[in-house]
Every structure is written in C-alpha cells, then in structure tokens.
Amino acid sequence: MTASAPSATSLQSNPRPWWLSLITGIVIFVIGAILLFAPKADAVRLWVYLVAVLGWYWIFTGIFEIVNMFRDRTAWGWKLFIGLISIIAGGYIVMYPLVAAVALPKVFVLVLGFWGLLEGIVMLVMAFKGAGWAAGILGVLGIIFGSVLIANYSAPGMGLTLVWLAAVAGVVGGVIMIIQAFRTRRA
C-alpha cells in the first residue's frame, strides 16, 4: 500500500503558542494606544515616532514569524518571506528613520500598503488553515489597511491618516489577539 501525499486542503496548521500571540497582542495594543493618545500638536515628531515604532514592530514580527516557522512548518515559505521582508524593512527604517519619514513618505506609505496587504492575505490564509478567528480578523484588517494606503498613498496628509488608522488597528487588533491567546491557552 502506498502512502498518498497530503493535499493542500488536508494540511492543518498548528496554532501559534498562546504566549507568542499574547506578547504580540500586548505590543500591538500598546503601540496603538500610544499613537491614538499622543499629542497631535507636533505632527512631524509624531510621524518620525511612528516610523521608528513601525521599524521596531516589523523587526519583532519578522522574528516571531521566523520562530513560528520552525515550530509549525506549514506554509513555511510564506512565513519565511514575510519574516525576512519584515526584518529587512524594519532594520532599514530603524537605521534611517528620518530618511524614511522625510525623504520618502509617499513611497513609504505605498510600501507599507503592500506590506499590510501581503500580511493580511497571509494571515487570512493561515486562519483558513486553522490559525483561529483572530488571525482571520487581523488578516481582513491588514487587507483593508493595505488597500486604503495603496489607493491613497499620494494624497496630501496621508501620513496623519496613517497615524490614526495604525492606532485604531493596533488597539482593535491587539485586543483581539490577547483574547485569542487566552482562548488558545484554555483549549
């Protein structure tokens, strides 16, 4: 009797460890809350701050994605791709935050839009493979966030809109990930 290869639809993804989802959710929530309640008077300083925070966020999510790839090998190509792109982009932003914030705001918003769109698609695919409803909601938020940025990247004031959208998405997404982490732990 020969063993048949599993089909793409029969593969089940192991959920992330609950503690990894909890840490990620807390970080996302804190970043969103800081951006939502930061003083709006100094838009330039807030934009540079957002760029620096986003750079560190990309580095940490890239590392978490690669760590998860070794724990759960399903869709490892996507996890490796998103992890490496996140680390490279985040590292560049951390090294040159003023360049990213001042010289290339339109390109930065466009790249952020594509990153959000790709991350959202990956999270949505992972949700359908068993990663949970929180991953699905974050995937949908990522797709919406990325699409809005791509469609409006050249509009004046997009940086301030980006701050508001990132803050709201961070607070909502962080709460969802924290809830899902505790549900995963109970299961």
Secondary structure, 3 states (H helix, E strand, C coil): CCCCCCCCCCCCCCCCCHHHHHHHHHHHHHHHHHHHHCCCCCHHHHHHHHHHHHHHHHHHHHHHHHHHHHHCCCCHHHHHHHHHHHHHHHHHHHHCHHHHHHHCHHHHHHHHHHHHHHHHHHHHHHHHHHHCHHHHHHHHHHHHHHHHHHHCCCCCCHHHHHHHHHHHHHHHHHHHHHHHHHHHHHC
